[in-house]
Amino acid sequence: MNYLKTTYSSSIFGMSCKIALIHYSVNQLDKDRKKHEAY
């Protein structure tokens, strides 16, 4: 039972990390695009 709980929480943690990383890269791309449009 404990093992299942830890794998479940770690998978959720991995998913949230992945989502956060995706959000971060999208924001970075958006910043770069705005920089290019400024020129």
Stockholm file with secondary structure:
# STOCKHOLM 1.0

chainA/1-39         MNYLKTTYSSSIFGMSCKIALIHYSVNQLDKDRKKHEAY
#=GR chainA/1-39 SS CHHHHHHHHHHHHHHHHHHHHHHHHHHHHHHHHHHHHHC
#=GC SS_cons        CHHHHHHHHHHHHHHHHHHHHHHHHHHHHHHHHHHHHHC
//
